Amino acid sequence: MNVHPDHRGHGLGGALVKFLMPNFARVVGSKVAWFCARGYRAIGDPKKGQSLSTQLMARDSLFALAGRLKGVFGQIPKTPADPGPGEKGSTPALGVRIRTGQKTTGSVKP
């Protein structure tokens, strides 16, 4: 988004951002403070492009929402990564261990 220089300072850009309420924005480095004043927070390090540096920004309210969701749902336990089918040690959801290197005839024996 860019506002023509003749129309800057009249609140048009702020009104557009308020109306659209994007959750994320990639912002030119010189406008980071402008977005901060409108309720955005910088995420990560700035990225250097060919001619401009940009910053990823997110709405502050998203961070509060993420904290509330974590409090409501608690820490979600991570399941161990399951090796792909046919790999040694893989255990399908049915609890049957698949042995590699053996031919099957269409039925799996436990």
Secondary structure, 3 states (H helix, E strand, C coil): CCCCHHHCCCCHHHHHHHHHCCCEEEEEHHHHHHHHCCCEEEEEEEEECCCCEEEEEEEHHHHHHHHHHHHHHCCCCCCCCCCCCCCCCCCCCCCCCCCCCCCCCCCCCC
